Amino acid sequence: NLSDFSNYLKAKHMVALYNEKIANQRNNYLHKLTKQLVKRYDVIKIEDLKTKNLLRNHKLARAIANQSWRTLRSQLEYKCAWYGKQSVTVNPRKTSQICSSCGYDDGKHTLDIRQWTCPKCGIQHDRDINASMNILNA
């Protein structure tokens, strides 16, 4: 039936427009965020994460894919060059496992462990803040 097919085409077109709108909103947000970061900071350090490996985790894959990390990184890099700021990528190896105050390597933690205490110096770490301190020091 031809009318059924035309309804299908209309629905397909509506979905395409909706997806384009979402992509434009995401891109607009990334442009605003990166411009704000580059104007505010002289040096921006980011982890050189291997997104391909992270996408293998089925619980995180959709959230990671929706964040457009690659676009964010490329925008940061070219805007840093435009504004005369410095962009540095850091190897992510063990950034959340090494104590940022004494350098002790506590070994691998599963993703559900968000805080840990260093057995050597006794300081309690938030996983993300500790990683950011290690990235800053790298």
N, C-alpha and C positions, 0 to 999 in steps of 0.2 A: 504494500500500500504506500503510495507516494506521500500522502499527508503525514504518515507516521515517520517517514524518513526526514521530511522537512522539520518536524518537531525535534527530531534527534539532532539535526544540524543546528537548530536554534539553541538547544541546550548545550551542545558542544561549543558554540560561539560564546555563550554566557560564561561557561567555565573558563574558557581561554581569557576573556576579559577580566574575570575575577582574579585569576592567577597573575595576570599582567599587573593588576592594581596592587596586589600583595608584593610582587617583586619591586615595583616602583616605590612603595612605602618603605620596604626594607632598605633599598638603595639610598633613598632620601635620608633615612635615619642614620645609616652608616656614614654618609657624607657630613652630616651635622656633627656626629660624634667624633669623627676623625679630625675635623677642622677644630673643634673645641679642644681636643687633646693636644694637637700640634701647636695651637696658639698658647696653651697654658704651660706646656713643658718643653724644655730645651733638649732633653734626651729621653727617648722612649725605647724601653727594652721589652721585647716580646720573646716568648718561647718559640722555637722552630719545631712546632708539633707536627707529627706525621698524621694528618687527618685520616688517611687511608686505613691506618692501623686502628684508630679510634672508632671508625665506622663499623668495624667488625663486632663491636659490642652492641647487640641488638636493642638493649635497653636505652642506649644513648644515641644511636645512629640518627634517628629522625631529628632530635634536638640539635645535634651537632651540624647536620646538613642544613638545617634552617637558619643557622647563625651566620652563614657566609663568611667564615673565618678568612678564607683566601682573599676575598674582596676587601675585607677590613685591613688585612696586612698590606695588600698592594696600595690601597688608598693612603695608609699611614706612611708607607715608604715614599710615594711620590709627593705627598704633601710636606713631608719633612724636608725633602730636597727643595721644594718650592720656597718654603719659609726659612731655609738655612738652618734647620734643626737636625739633630742626629737620631737616626733610627738604628737600633742594634738588635740582631736576632741572637738568641742564646740557646745552646744545646739543652734540651729539657731533661737530660739524663740525671736522675736522682734528685731533682730540685725539691721534691716534697719529702724526701727520705732523709736528707742530711740536715742536722741541727744547724740553724742559721747563726747560733751564738758560739758553739764550741766546735762544730764541724764533724760531730759523731754521726756515722751512718747507721740508722736504725733499721735498714732493710725495707723490703717491700711491704706496703700496706694495701689492703683491699680498699676499693673506692668508698665503702660505707664507713670507714674509719676517717672521721673528719678532724679529730684532735688526737694528739699523742704527747707523751711526756718523755723527754730525753733521759735515758738511764744514766748518762754520764754527768750532766750538769743539773738535771732536775727541772728544767724549764718546760712548761706546758706550751705546746704549739698548736695553732690552728693550721691545718694542712695547707690551705691556700695562702695564708699570710706568710707562713714559713717559706713556701715555694717562691713567693714574690720577693722576699728578702734575699733568698739565694740567687734569684735572677738579677736583682739589683747589684749584688756583690760580684757576680760573674764577670 
